[in-house]
Amino acid sequence: MTLAPSILWLLAGAALLALEAFGIPGIGFLFIGLGAIVTGIAVEAGITNSGDYISQFAIFFVTSGALTVLLWRKLKTWHTSPKTAERYSNMVGDQASVGKGGLTPGKEGRVGWSGTTMRAVLAPEITVTLAEGATVTIVAVKGNLVSVKPN
């Protein structure tokens, strides 16, 4: 028993979307998965012949490319929008504890804040190394990176 090409395209699209959702996000499996689904729909609708693999691959590549061009920047902006990056600005002014290995100027380290460990850097004007367990104040938040200064 062989599956119709439209079913194969739809299954491939579903697998690629699942890979994007549960496996390796951010690589572009979303766009090629949607391209495969559009190709499966085109074959099922009779837009292209089920035996014409060249036109199927042409539809797949064109739709995947067009969706990438149309949606990449919008999805990238949505994923890293300033609204979500500043959502945790209420942390500014809170106390944190320097994590294992301490904090060195110009290098990323860890701090413990409110029961969680966060990526941290020293504020640019700080030139001293802070030992593990030192208490610091959070002065800025950018995404999931906090900038701290000693108390």
Helices and strands as residue ranges (DSSP letters): H 5-18, I 19-23, H 29-45, H 53-79, H 82-85, G 89-91, E 95-98, E 109-113, E 116-122, E 135-142, E 145-150
